[in-house]
Amino acid sequence: ANISKEKKKQDLESERIRNCIEGKFGQGKRRFSLNRVMAKLSHTSQTAIAITFLVMNLSTHLSRVFYAFLCLFFKNKLFSQLDIAESYNSAIYL
């Protein structure tokens, strides 16, 4: 009942960190078959888990690079289409 504010704040922060970590494990189980690791040796299991998280990180970075590429591609595309439309409209009125 007599818990200090600092202790409550620390517990809340710890819970937030745990939620993020548990969420990543859940994502690994759902999308990357982390729940299917059934190695007999402990170092083999650790290696499989480490590779799964490596793939998860690579997937995240690849999606960010792809998103940046699409943004740059469509940004340039939109500007070039606007230039074509403006030149077409000015040619009609001449």
Residue pairs with C-beta under 8 A, 6 or more apart in sequence:
24 53
24 56
25 34
27 56
28 34
28 52
28 53
28 56
29 35
32 52
32 55
32 56
33 52
34 49
34 52
37 45
37 48
37 49
37 52
39 45
39 47
39 48
